[in-house]
Amino acid sequence: MRDSQQGALSPEERQATVDRLCAHFARDAMNTTELERRLDIAYAARTRAELVALEQDLPALRSETRAAVSAVPAPAADVAADIAASPAAPSVPVDPSRPVQENDLIVSIWGATERKGSWVPPRQLTAIAVMGGTDLDFRQATFATGTVSVRLLALMGGVDIVVPPGVRVEWGGIALMGGVSTPERDTPPAPDAPVIRLTGLVCMGGVDVVERHPGESARDARKRIRKDRKARRRLASGD
């Protein structure tokens, strides 16, 4: 058995594994990031043991499912594998039992301040950036309240905000000779998702809100978004 698993792979064996991984993805057994990781391993695998390991922790597929996946035309299967966004925005929980501050203040004048990692956002956060910068990263934050109000004052300064998928961002302030950018989402957050409500004044400065997965770099996020949009256009056009 050991020798058979260490033997050379045929193109058919490799493709069969790829087809089954796509079928698992279609059944929500994994997210897109995990699918891409396993597909990379499958295409780089040199032994059967490496392919077998890719499916060991996945539920068994019904025989008709495997047959149906094998019957899918190659272009359609490639498009399905290229979709880089999760089928739905993940749920971000709110834990009302966690102690939470009513107010907090962050000031950056001719300097830089950041809030990231594991933290509990207050009910109301005021961030002031005067010829400086403030970074707010909510990806590993624990939300103790359904709405976090962030009051911004950016005077010739900038505020960069990173949110995880599943958090709603609303802007209701004033931009005077400045700019505010919020993420475009193909999948809207759930109705009960936490809300980050931004207000305030941006004057000759900027506020940039981006959506990234935990641990995802800005470069990887841009690649994921471009790949996702390209795949969706291909699916919509039927190519």
Backbone as CSV, one residue per row, in Angstrom:
resi,resn,N_x,N_y,N_z,CA_x,CA_y,CA_z,C_x,C_y,C_z
1,MET,0.838,-1.206,0.000,0.000,0.000,0.000,0.862,1.240,0.000
2,ARG,1.948,1.203,0.798,2.849,2.346,0.871,3.496,2.610,-0.473
3,ASP,3.929,1.526,-1.172,4.574,1.694,-2.469,3.607,2.267,-3.491
4,SER,2.342,1.822,-3.446,1.372,2.314,-4.423,1.097,3.792,-4.236
5,GLN,1.118,4.270,-2.975,0.864,5.688,-2.733,2.058,6.547,-3.109
6,GLN,3.250,5.950,-3.151,4.436,6.717,-3.500,4.705,6.696,-5.007
7,GLY,3.858,5.977,-5.773,4.078,5.868,-7.201,3.805,7.153,-7.948
8,ALA,4.264,7.194,-9.208,4.074,8.379,-10.042,2.595,8.600,-10.328
9,LEU,2.232,9.849,-10.464,0.834,10.210,-10.702,0.543,10.294,-12.195
10,SER,-0.679,9.946,-12.540,-1.139,10.153,-13.905,-1.958,11.439,-13.950
11,PRO,-2.072,12.074,-15.110,-2.890,13.284,-15.220,-4.343,13.048,-14.813
12,GLU,-4.850,11.834,-15.076,-6.238,11.536,-14.724,-6.431,11.513,-13.212
13,GLU,-5.464,10.949,-12.476,-5.569,10.900,-11.013,-5.537,12.305,-10.420
14,ARG,-4.659,13.127,-10.947,-4.560,14.492,-10.443,-5.863,15.261,-10.703
15,GLN,-6.406,15.117,-11.930,-7.629,15.841,-12.275,-8.810,15.346,-11.454
16,ALA,-8.851,14.050,-11.159,-9.944,13.511,-10.350,-9.929,14.126,-8.947
17,THR,-8.741,14.296,-8.399,-8.636,14.926,-7.077,-9.078,16.376,-7.139
18,VAL,-8.662,17.098,-8.177,-9.071,18.498,-8.340,-10.592,18.599,-8.460
19,ASP,-11.204,17.695,-9.218,-12.657,17.713,-9.381,-13.365,17.488,-8.047
20,ARG,-12.837,16.560,-7.250,-13.480,16.294,-5.963,-13.311,17.474,-5.000
21,LEU,-12.165,18.124,-5.034,-11.974,19.307,-4.195,-12.960,20.410,-4.579
22,CYS,-13.195,20.581,-5.875,-14.184,21.563,-6.331,-15.586,21.188,-5.860
23,ALA,-15.873,19.888,-5.849,-17.183,19.439,-5.374,-17.343,19.723,-3.887
24,HIS,-16.294,19.506,-3.105,-16.339,19.829,-1.676,-16.554,21.329,-1.470
25,PHE,-15.877,22.136,-2.278,-16.046,23.587,-2.190,-17.491,23.979,-2.479
26,ALA,-18.094,23.353,-3.498,-19.486,23.651,-3.844,-20.449,23.274,-2.727
27,ARG,-20.048,22.310,-1.884,-20.881,21.891,-0.750,-20.518,22.628,0.537
28,ASP,-19.728,23.712,0.399,-19.357,24.560,1.542,-18.508,23.814,2.570
29,ALA,-17.762,22.804,2.133,-16.886,22.090,3.050,-15.600,22.870,3.326
30,MET,-15.345,23.904,2.539,-14.155,24.735,2.735,-14.413,26.091,2.088
31,ASN,-13.638,27.092,2.515,-13.766,28.403,1.887,-12.813,28.487,0.699
32,THR,-12.838,29.614,0.006,-12.055,29.745,-1.221,-10.559,29.733,-0.953
33,THR,-10.155,30.370,0.144,-8.731,30.386,0.468,-8.203,28.965,0.650
34,GLU,-8.977,28.135,1.362,-8.561,26.751,1.580,-8.594,25.955,0.279
35,LEU,-9.601,26.223,-0.579,-9.657,25.538,-1.871,-8.414,25.851,-2.691
36,GLU,-8.060,27.128,-2.763,-6.885,27.518,-3.539,-5.621,26.860,-2.996
37,ARG,-5.518,26.782,-1.652,-4.340,26.149,-1.052,-4.244,24.688,-1.459
38,ARG,-5.365,23.984,-1.395,-5.345,22.554,-1.719,-5.136,22.322,-3.217
39,LEU,-5.691,23.211,-4.046,-5.472,23.056,-5.487,-3.999,23.254,-5.828
40,ASP,-3.364,24.219,-5.173,-1.929,24.425,-5.416,-1.130,23.175,-5.063
41,ILE,-1.488,22.562,-3.932,-0.788,21.348,-3.525,-1.063,20.213,-4.512
42,ALA,-2.321,20.122,-4.953,-2.687,19.043,-5.883,-1.903,19.152,-7.196
43,TYR,-1.779,20.361,-7.725,-1.073,20.526,-8.994,0.443,20.347,-8.842
44,ALA,0.946,20.557,-7.613,2.383,20.387,-7.383,2.730,18.985,-6.874
45,ALA,1.712,18.191,-6.535,1.954,16.866,-5.943,2.708,15.955,-6.905
46,ARG,3.553,15.111,-6.320,4.320,14.164,-7.123,4.001,12.719,-6.767
47,THR,3.270,12.502,-5.655,2.922,11.144,-5.244,1.438,11.061,-4.928
48,ARG,0.905,9.842,-4.940,-0.502,9.632,-4.595,-0.755,9.968,-3.134
49,ALA,0.228,9.746,-2.282,0.050,10.028,-0.854,-0.265,11.503,-0.618
50,GLU,0.351,12.372,-1.410,0.075,13.806,-1.263,-1.364,14.127,-1.649
51,LEU,-1.885,13.468,-2.678,-3.275,13.694,-3.078,-4.239,13.129,-2.037
52,VAL,-3.937,11.951,-1.520,-4.811,11.335,-0.517,-4.920,12.225,0.716
53,ALA,-3.808,12.834,1.108,-3.804,13.680,2.306,-4.711,14.897,2.148
54,LEU,-4.933,15.342,0.927,-5.767,16.517,0.695,-7.234,16.275,1.013
55,GLU,-7.660,15.001,1.041,-9.073,14.699,1.254,-9.337,13.954,2.558
56,GLN,-8.313,13.713,3.332,-8.495,12.897,4.534,-9.438,13.528,5.547
57,ASP,-9.460,14.845,5.656,-10.302,15.513,6.657,-11.627,15.998,6.088
58,LEU,-11.956,15.596,4.853,-13.189,16.033,4.205,-14.234,14.927,4.239
59,PRO,-15.523,15.281,4.286,-16.570,14.254,4.289,-16.604,13.499,2.971
60,ALA,-17.129,12.281,3.036,-17.196,11.451,1.834,-18.205,12.038,0.856
61,LEU,-17.867,11.946,-0.417,-18.780,12.386,-1.478,-19.589,11.201,-1.973
62,ARG,-20.870,11.470,-2.283,-21.686,10.419,-2.879,-21.159,10.120,-4.276
63,SER,-21.334,8.876,-4.706,-20.792,8.462,-6.005,-21.357,9.293,-7.142
64,GLU,-22.663,9.673,-7.034,-23.241,10.467,-8.121,-22.646,11.853,-8.176
65,THR,-22.196,12.360,-7.011,-21.564,13.670,-7.002,-20.246,13.632,-7.754
66,ARG,-19.464,12.572,-7.529,-18.189,12.470,-8.213,-18.405,12.369,-9.720
67,ALA,-19.408,11.598,-10.121,-19.673,11.456,-11.548,-20.102,12.774,-12.148
68,ALA,-20.941,13.517,-11.410,-21.423,14.787,-11.931,-20.291,15.780,-12.083
69,VAL,-19.368,15.807,-11.122,-18.252,16.736,-11.213,-17.365,16.398,-12.392
70,SER,-17.137,15.090,-12.623,-16.300,14.683,-13.739,-16.913,15.065,-15.063
71,ALA,-18.268,15.177,-15.095,-18.944,15.503,-16.337,-18.983,16.983,-16.617
72,VAL,-18.569,17.821,-15.669,-18.591,19.265,-15.880,-17.535,19.636,-16.899
73,PRO,-17.856,20.457,-17.904,-16.849,20.865,-18.878,-15.681,21.546,-18.177
74,ALA,-14.481,21.327,-18.710,-13.287,21.868,-18.084,-13.330,23.374,-17.886
75,PRO,-13.776,24.199,-18.864,-13.806,25.641,-18.626,-14.676,26.020,-17.450
76,ALA,-15.845,25.367,-17.307,-16.736,25.708,-16.195,-16.103,25.335,-14.867
77,ALA,-15.419,24.192,-14.822,-14.761,23.792,-13.588,-13.643,24.758,-13.237
78,ASP,-12.922,25.235,-14.265,-11.851,26.196,-14.011,-12.392,27.482,-13.442
79,VAL,-13.540,27.963,-13.965,-14.130,29.196,-13.457,-14.560,29.026,-12.012
80,ALA,-15.179,27.877,-11.697,-15.606,27.639,-10.317,-14.416,27.643,-9.369
81,ALA,-13.319,27.086,-9.817,-12.137,27.050,-8.955,-11.496,28.411,-8.812
82,ASP,-11.760,29.324,-9.764,-11.141,30.645,-9.739,-11.878,31.638,-8.871
83,ILE,-13.095,31.312,-8.440,-13.849,32.273,-7.639,-13.138,32.453,-6.313
84,ALA,-12.782,33.671,-5.996,-11.939,33.905,-4.833,-12.681,34.480,-3.646
85,ALA,-13.984,34.591,-3.717,-14.732,35.113,-2.571,-15.549,33.989,-1.968
86,SER,-15.727,34.034,-0.665,-16.555,33.047,-0.002,-17.985,33.178,-0.470
87,PRO,-18.792,32.084,-0.472,-20.163,32.160,-0.925,-20.979,33.184,-0.160
88,ALA,-20.700,33.408,1.077,-21.418,34.410,1.867,-20.450,35.012,2.863
89,ALA,-20.713,36.271,3.206,-19.846,36.927,4.178,-19.960,36.208,5.517
90,PRO,-18.824,35.868,6.125,-18.880,35.157,7.405,-19.514,36.016,8.480
91,SER,-20.120,35.357,9.452,-20.773,36.077,10.538,-19.745,36.537,11.559
92,VAL,-19.821,37.807,11.946,-18.954,38.357,12.982,-19.790,38.476,14.250
93,PRO,-19.477,37.717,15.288,-20.323,37.702,16.480,-20.195,38.975,17.305
94,VAL,-21.256,39.259,18.043,-21.274,40.348,19.012,-21.464,39.723,20.386
95,ASP,-20.569,40.053,21.319,-20.608,39.476,22.663,-20.961,40.567,23.677
96,PRO,-22.259,40.752,23.980,-22.658,41.816,24.912,-22.146,41.610,26.335
97,SER,-21.687,40.392,26.649,-21.208,40.139,28.008,-19.817,40.716,28.253
98,ARG,-19.113,41.097,27.182,-17.767,41.632,27.356,-17.813,43.060,27.885
99,PRO,-16.969,43.393,28.865,-16.888,44.784,29.332,-16.446,45.692,28.190
100,VAL,-17.040,46.863,28.094,-16.722,47.760,26.996,-16.688,49.199,27.494
101,GLN,-15.720,49.976,27.019,-15.640,51.388,27.345,-16.721,52.160,26.607
102,GLU,-17.198,53.206,27.251,-18.156,54.067,26.561,-17.454,54.943,25.534
103,ASN,-16.281,55.495,25.900,-15.566,56.419,25.023,-14.069,56.138,25.061
104,ASP,-13.429,56.420,23.935,-11.976,56.313,23.859,-11.483,57.363,22.865
105,LEU,-10.230,57.797,23.047,-9.672,58.875,22.232,-8.298,58.474,21.725
106,ILE,-8.075,58.678,20.408,-6.778,58.442,19.785,-6.360,59.724,19.082
107,VAL,-5.173,60.228,19.405,-4.692,61.481,18.829,-3.354,61.243,18.145
108,SER,-3.252,61.665,16.886,-2.000,61.555,16.128,-1.687,62.923,15.538
109,ILE,-0.721,63.619,16.112,-0.303,64.922,15.620,1.176,64.829,15.250
110,TRP,1.442,64.972,13.967,2.804,64.826,13.470,3.370,63.458,13.857
111,GLY,2.533,62.472,13.888,2.991,61.141,14.269,2.014,60.084,13.798
112,ALA,2.185,58.881,14.293,1.345,57.753,13.877,0.893,56.964,15.094
113,THR,-0.358,56.542,15.057,-0.942,55.730,16.123,-1.706,54.582,15.486
114,GLU,-1.653,53.416,16.114,-2.385,52.280,15.571,-3.086,51.525,16.688
115,ARG,-4.188,50.920,16.326,-4.934,50.049,17.232,-5.231,48.780,16.438
116,LYS,-4.634,47.666,16.845,-4.811,46.429,16.103,-4.668,45.251,17.041
117,GLY,-4.765,44.048,16.480,-4.672,42.849,17.300,-5.968,42.591,18.034
118,SER,-5.860,41.984,19.210,-7.046,41.650,20.004,-7.425,42.843,20.885
119,TRP,-8.588,43.430,20.618,-9.056,44.557,21.417,-10.571,44.645,21.335
120,VAL,-11.169,45.362,22.278,-12.624,45.545,22.310,-12.925,47.005,21.969
121,PRO,-13.489,47.266,20.807,-13.788,48.651,20.434,-14.797,49.270,21.405
122,PRO,-14.625,50.533,21.766,-15.585,51.194,22.643,-16.874,51.511,21.888
123,ARG,-17.863,51.940,22.629,-19.113,52.331,21.958,-18.892,53.544,21.058
124,GLN,-18.019,54.451,21.511,-17.714,55.636,20.719,-16.213,55.892,20.757
125,LEU,-15.616,55.917,19.575,-14.178,56.129,19.448,-13.947,57.423,18.666
126,THR,-13.110,58.301,19.210,-12.752,59.540,18.531,-11.295,59.451,18.094
127,ALA,-11.057,59.642,16.796,-9.706,59.574,16.247,-9.365,60.902,15.597
128,ILE,-8.288,61.521,16.051,-7.852,62.809,15.528,-6.480,62.634,14.881
129,ALA,-6.380,63.011,13.610,-5.121,62.909,12.889,-4.823,64.264,12.254
130,VAL,-3.822,64.958,12.791,-3.421,66.263,12.277,-2.001,66.139,11.741
131,MET,-1.870,66.162,10.429,-0.578,65.967,9.777,0.091,64.693,10.303
132,GLY,-0.739,63.712,10.570,-0.262,62.424,11.056,-1.155,61.310,10.537
133,GLY,-1.008,60.122,11.087,-1.790,58.988,10.612,-2.268,58.100,11.741
134,THR,-3.445,57.526,11.541,-4.038,56.598,12.508,-4.477,55.346,11.778
135,ASP,-4.092,54.186,12.293,-4.496,52.900,11.727,-5.395,52.181,12.716
136,LEU,-6.587,51.802,12.250,-7.531,51.050,13.068,-7.811,49.723,12.371
137,ASP,-7.439,48.633,13.012,-7.608,47.304,12.434,-8.609,46.531,13.295
138,PHE,-9.787,46.247,12.716,-10.859,45.569,13.451,-10.902,44.069,13.171
139,ARG,-9.932,43.523,12.470,-10.041,42.124,12.054,-10.018,41.141,13.219
140,GLN,-9.270,41.464,14.283,-9.219,40.571,15.438,-9.920,41.179,16.644
141,ALA,-10.708,42.205,16.403,-11.416,42.863,17.501,-12.609,42.019,17.941
142,THR,-12.957,42.128,19.212,-14.153,41.493,19.760,-15.216,42.576,19.953
143,PHE,-16.311,42.453,19.240,-17.367,43.457,19.314,-18.281,43.145,20.491
144,ALA,-18.370,44.099,21.421,-19.260,43.941,22.566,-20.553,44.717,22.387
145,THR,-20.638,45.467,21.309,-21.835,46.236,21.005,-22.102,46.161,19.516
146,GLY,-23.356,46.198,19.133,-23.717,46.039,17.735,-23.305,47.204,16.863
147,THR,-23.126,48.385,17.465,-22.746,49.573,16.704,-21.568,50.263,17.377
148,VAL,-20.526,50.504,16.611,-19.366,51.254,17.083,-19.337,52.579,16.323
149,SER,-19.445,53.677,17.050,-19.408,55.001,16.430,-17.980,55.524,16.454
150,VAL,-17.498,55.875,15.280,-16.132,56.395,15.165,-16.212,57.821,14.636
151,ARG,-15.844,58.772,15.466,-15.815,60.179,15.063,-14.405,60.528,14.609
152,LEU,-14.289,61.063,13.414,-12.991,61.311,12.806,-12.766,62.807,12.592
153,LEU,-11.541,63.218,12.823,-11.087,64.553,12.457,-9.717,64.385,11.808
154,ALA,-9.685,64.497,10.486,-8.450,64.320,9.729,-8.111,65.631,9.051
155,LEU,-7.144,66.369,9.585,-6.695,67.642,9.033,-5.299,67.448,8.456
156,MET,-5.226,67.400,7.138,-3.957,67.136,6.463,-3.339,65.844,7.000
157,GLY,-4.187,64.925,7.381,-3.745,63.640,7.906,-4.591,62.522,7.328
158,GLY,-4.296,61.299,7.718,-5.018,60.158,7.168,-5.402,59.143,8.219
159,VAL,-6.515,58.472,7.971,-6.994,57.392,8.838,-7.225,56.169,7.965
160,ASP,-6.518,55.092,8.251,-6.681,53.826,7.534,-7.418,52.845,8.436
161,ILE,-8.499,52.285,7.915,-9.338,51.374,8.689,-9.433,50.047,7.947
162,VAL,-9.149,48.951,8.651,-9.252,47.610,8.075,-10.358,46.862,8.812
163,VAL,-11.309,46.321,8.050,-12.415,45.575,8.653,-12.446,44.172,8.062
164,PRO,-12.930,43.190,8.824,-13.066,41.840,8.285,-14.367,41.714,7.495
165,PRO,-14.472,40.720,6.619,-15.754,40.460,5.966,-16.826,40.192,7.017
166,GLY,-18.032,40.684,6.785,-19.112,40.468,7.733,-19.383,41.648,8.632
167,VAL,-18.649,42.761,8.455,-18.878,43.976,9.234,-19.367,45.067,8.288
168,ARG,-20.433,45.731,8.686,-20.991,46.802,7.863,-20.330,48.136,8.220
169,VAL,-19.983,48.927,7.202,-19.359,50.232,7.407,-20.250,51.304,6.798
170,GLU,-20.553,52.333,7.590,-21.391,53.437,7.122,-20.640,54.748,7.314
171,TRP,-20.722,55.618,6.314,-20.065,56.922,6.384,-21.125,58.015,6.330
172,GLY,-21.052,58.957,7.284,-22.010,60.051,7.314,-21.369,61.360,7.709
173,GLY,-20.134,61.594,7.253,-19.429,62.810,7.623,-19.262,63.762,6.456
174,ILE,-18.304,64.684,6.593,-18.043,65.717,5.594,-16.599,65.588,5.130
175,ALA,-16.406,65.603,3.814,-15.069,65.594,3.224,-14.873,66.909,2.481
176,LEU,-13.937,67.725,2.950,-13.670,69.035,2.366,-12.239,69.034,1.841
177,MET,-12.107,69.061,0.534,-10.788,68.958,-0.096,-10.072,67.704,0.409
178,GLY,-10.847,66.675,0.647,-10.311,65.399,1.103,-11.133,64.269,0.520
179,GLY,-10.798,63.051,0.875,-11.505,61.907,0.306,-11.760,60.814,1.323
180,VAL,-12.860,60.088,1.079,-13.233,58.948,1.916,-13.525,57.772,0.996
181,SER,-12.892,56.655,1.245,-13.073,55.465,0.417,-13.546,54.313,1.280
182,THR,-14.660,53.691,0.878,-15.185,52.522,1.579,-15.196,51.330,0.626
183,PRO,-15.128,50.094,1.137,-15.003,48.923,0.269,-16.278,48.620,-0.504
184,GLU,-16.087,48.108,-1.727,-17.190,47.602,-2.530,-17.330,46.116,-2.250
185,ARG,-18.550,45.683,-1.962,-18.770,44.290,-1.590,-19.724,43.628,-2.566
186,ASP,-19.347,42.420,-3.013,-20.253,41.621,-3.838,-21.295,40.915,-2.971
187,THR,-20.898,40.566,-1.731,-21.805,39.902,-0.803,-22.028,40.801,0.395
188,PRO,-23.236,41.340,0.585,-23.470,42.250,1.710,-23.430,41.513,3.035
189,PRO,-23.048,42.208,4.112,-23.061,41.579,5.435,-24.480,41.192,5.845
190,ALA,-24.578,40.314,6.835,-25.880,39.898,7.350,-26.592,41.078,7.997
191,PRO,-27.939,41.039,8.050,-28.684,42.156,8.647,-28.293,42.444,10.100
192,ASP,-27.885,41.414,10.842,-27.512,41.616,12.246,-26.005,41.783,12.431
193,ALA,-25.286,42.093,11.352,-23.840,42.256,11.436,-23.481,43.505,12.239
194,PRO,-22.334,43.498,12.904,-21.882,44.709,13.596,-21.736,45.869,12.613
195,VAL,-21.969,47.067,13.104,-21.904,48.263,12.267,-20.827,49.199,12.809
196,ILE,-19.958,49.656,11.932,-19.004,50.703,12.266,-19.493,51.967,11.574
197,ARG,-19.967,52.918,12.354,-20.573,54.137,11.804,-19.554,55.278,11.891
198,LEU,-19.087,55.738,10.737,-18.073,56.781,10.654,-18.730,58.145,10.449
199,THR,-18.317,59.115,11.241,-18.772,60.491,11.084,-17.563,61.405,11.286
200,GLY,-17.751,62.699,11.020,-16.684,63.644,11.295,-16.329,64.478,10.090
201,LEU,-15.110,65.040,10.126,-14.633,65.967,9.110,-13.282,65.512,8.585
202,VAL,-13.180,65.466,7.268,-11.923,65.165,6.598,-11.560,66.368,5.751
203,CYS,-10.496,67.080,6.121,-10.106,68.305,5.427,-8.662,68.180,4.942
204,MET,-8.497,68.195,3.632,-7.168,68.045,3.032,-6.485,66.783,3.562
205,GLY,-7.269,65.783,3.773,-6.761,64.500,4.254,-7.529,63.361,3.619
206,GLY,-7.442,62.185,4.206,-8.126,61.041,3.626,-8.463,59.972,4.643
207,VAL,-9.555,59.275,4.369,-9.969,58.117,5.162,-10.130,56.955,4.196
208,ASP,-9.410,55.880,4.436,-9.430,54.721,3.549,-9.878,53.498,4.344
209,VAL,-11.031,52.942,3.949,-11.567,51.749,4.605,-11.428,50.584,3.636
210,VAL,-10.767,49.506,4.060,-10.580,48.333,3.217,-11.059,47.095,3.966
211,GLU,-11.428,46.092,3.209,-11.860,44.814,3.781,-10.807,43.759,3.502
212,ARG,-10.320,43.134,4.565,-9.321,42.088,4.409,-9.594,40.970,5.401
213,HIS,-9.244,39.767,5.012,-9.354,38.631,5.914,-8.246,38.708,6.963
214,PRO,-8.450,38.120,8.138,-7.383,38.086,9.144,-6.118,37.455,8.576
215,GLY,-4.994,38.130,8.758,-3.725,37.632,8.257,-3.467,37.920,6.794
216,GLU,-4.421,38.512,6.099,-4.272,38.787,4.670,-3.575,40.131,4.470
217,SER,-2.572,40.148,3.588,-1.869,41.389,3.301,-2.676,42.227,2.312
218,ALA,-2.309,43.502,2.200,-2.998,44.385,1.255,-2.820,43.879,-0.175
219,ARG,-1.634,43.393,-0.489,-1.378,42.876,-1.829,-2.227,41.649,-2.127
220,ASP,-2.289,40.726,-1.153,-3.100,39.521,-1.350,-4.575,39.870,-1.484
221,ALA,-5.031,40.876,-0.741,-6.434,41.284,-0.831,-6.746,41.836,-2.218
222,ARG,-5.836,42.650,-2.763,-6.065,43.192,-4.110,-6.096,42.080,-5.139
223,LYS,-5.197,41.100,-5.012,-5.191,39.974,-5.950,-6.473,39.172,-5.840
224,ARG,-6.937,38.952,-4.604,-8.170,38.183,-4.403,-9.371,38.894,-5.031
225,ILE,-9.452,40.207,-4.836,-10.583,40.968,-5.364,-10.570,40.961,-6.888
226,ARG,-9.390,41.174,-7.491,-9.308,41.161,-8.957,-9.683,39.791,-9.512
227,LYS,-9.174,38.747,-8.867,-9.464,37.394,-9.330,-10.946,37.075,-9.175
228,ASP,-11.539,37.521,-8.086,-12.951,37.285,-7.827,-13.813,37.953,-8.884
229,ARG,-13.537,39.227,-9.167,-14.343,39.956,-10.144,-14.197,39.364,-11.542
230,LYS,-12.976,38.947,-11.884,-12.760,38.335,-13.189,-13.545,37.044,-13.318
231,ALA,-13.519,36.218,-12.270,-14.239,34.946,-12.306,-15.744,35.165,-12.394
232,ARG,-16.254,36.153,-11.664,-17.690,36.425,-11.706,-18.127,36.937,-13.078
233,ARG,-17.280,37.742,-13.716,-17.611,38.208,-15.073,-17.649,37.052,-16.047
234,ARG,-16.713,36.104,-15.870,-16.720,34.937,-16.751,-17.959,34.089,-16.542
235,LEU,-18.361,33.936,-15.298,-19.571,33.160,-15.017,-20.805,33.867,-15.582
236,ALA,-20.851,35.207,-15.437,-22.011,35.952,-15.917,-22.124,35.908,-17.440
237,SER,-20.961,35.891,-18.137,-20.987,35.879,-19.588,-21.172,34.476,-20.154
238,GLY,-20.993,33.465,-19.282,-21.172,32.079,-19.728,-19.989,31.528,-20.482
239,ASP,-18.851,32.233,-20.456,-17.649,31.753,-21.156,-16.985,30.602,-20.403
